[in-house]
Amino acid sequence: MEIENSISVGMKRIPKQGDVSQAFCQGVLPPNENYVLRPPPGCPVTPRNSYWRLIRTLYGLKRSPRHWYEKAVKILESIGLRKIHNSNCIFKGIVIKGHPPIYIGLYVDDFIYFSDFPRNKFHLCQTLHRRR
């Protein structure tokens, strides 16, 4: 994040921040990772003596942060952002053709972003909201 803050200071821009709610519950488990657990006691929709096989990640799973990061990268790359060569958590790209780029830095489930063009920020928020 220090790199992104340095870039924003150099460009005389104030970064905005955001948080992804329930980020670690949004990752999808690959077929080669199986997690099986007992449902909560008294669950009305699960037969007795049965188990659940997880399809999505949960908070507390060792690899949940990795799966969340992979999903976030896919989404950011799908809207035209690319990692900068110095860091795997800072992305740069043009979201509106003909306008300056936007920068986004990821840190766990938080992010900061800035651009020289104010509409980039609005466009980015709308696009990310649609791609949840």
Secondary structure, DSSP 8 states (H G I E B T S, - for coil): -HHHHHHHHHTT---EEEE-TTGGGS-B--TT---EE---TT-TTS-TT--EE-SB--TT-TTHHHHHHHHHHHHHHHTTEEE-TT-SSEEEE-SSTTS--EEEEEETTEEEEEESSHHHHHHHHHHHHHT-
